[in-house]
Structures are given as C-alpha cells and as structure tokens.
C-alpha cells in the first residue's frame, strides 16, 4: 500500500506540471484538468501490482518493487474516455502519451 501511495504522490507532482500546460493548450477548465488527474490516480491505484519483495537483513530494510500493468496507449485512452467526460480524441491521445512516458520504468508492457 505504501508503494502505491508513494507512486501516486510522485504522479501528483507530475500532474501539477502538466495541468497548466494542458489547460492552456486545449483551453480546458481547471475542473476538467482535475478530473483527468483523478482518473490517472485511480488508474494507478487499480493497475499497480507488487512485482517482488525482499529484505536486506544487513540494513534491516524491506524493499517492495512494483509494476504497473497496462501501460499501452490504447488501454490508457480507453480508461480516460470512460472516466472523464467531454474529452476529444486529441486531448485523450495527448494525455495518454504523456502518462505512458511518465509511467516509465514502472510499466510492465504486455
């Protein structure tokens, strides 16, 4: 759970960076941009899985490696289309591309 929350916090910072840019580029309201953020957070919460865990006995630290299942652009687009009202195809494509790029190394492409 902490690993999921940590990743969502990281994406909160990323979404803040893109929120203003998205609103300016697509002339969308702050509420729409916020709804997109919520959709991305929910996507992360439902798609993150534990890849493996291990304990470093010497340093007494437990490490949890996570992966995000479902990083294909088409999956992200479908999720956004179902989750956020009134987005056009260009907006959805832009958001999905940014999300996939920012998901980066936690993606488990299948």
Beta strands, then each sheet from edge to edge (+ up, - down):
strand 1: 48-56
strand 2: 61-69
strand 3: 107-108
sheet 1: 1+ 2- 3-
end
